[in-house]
Amino acid sequence: MLKIILAGMLSVLGSSAVADEKIIWEGYYVGGGIGFSHGSVTEGKTDWIENGITPYITSGKNSEFNHMLLNMNAGYNVQLDNKSIIGFEVDNNYVNQTAHGDVVNYDISYSTVSDRVVSKTKINNIQTLRLKYGFDHKNVYYYLTGGLALAEVKRKVTGLDDNQGWAFLDFGETNSKTNFETGYALGAGMEMPVRDSLSFSLKYIYTDFGDINYNYEGHAFGATNIGKQKVKLDNSMLSVGLNYHF
């Protein structure tokens, strides 16, 4: 579907009408588009304490996000001279993506395979607020961008029975946490006129939410286990769209 829509946009850009269009980049604009989102969830090692006494260290398996996205954005540009342009942009990217990994599948302390504790990490939207700096070359606007990123991260972990005889959460026991996480956004893009006040937009945005702390509490074989883990979350978004300049 993305290829079909992109091909349609490119066919419009290739028309003879586009070549004669010129946009004054300064001022407010709004727009939207579609694209693809890819991210990763890096499961850090988990420190466990059994019954408040015995320490364990476990490892798991990382996971990835892959999903189409819908983008809406708005911003403002100032043209400093005939070439240089600065501005800001705020956007929302509806990614609706879920990653499935393992918090635990191996006990490092005792070098043994463990019953798994699986993770489900979900993000519906990623918002960014970014500064932009670029230049106009032959009526095509090229820019670099950077700023803040925000996402609501929903995470759930569940103990499974893999018949390994070594577990940190009983079968079916869960821990859930939903938090708004902040990070940074970096990227680059370009815009070129289509017709009148309409421009074609292509942009890439990378977001990094750093290490997110998670605490787990549960039971296994009658013992109380408390775990602490750091999970790293990042994401890349590539989108095409149209902007209307006021």
Summary of the structure (lengths in Angstrom):
residues: 246
radius of gyration: 23.3
end to end distance: 29.8
largest distance: 75.6
contacts: 819
relative contact order: 0.23
helix: 7%
strand: 76%
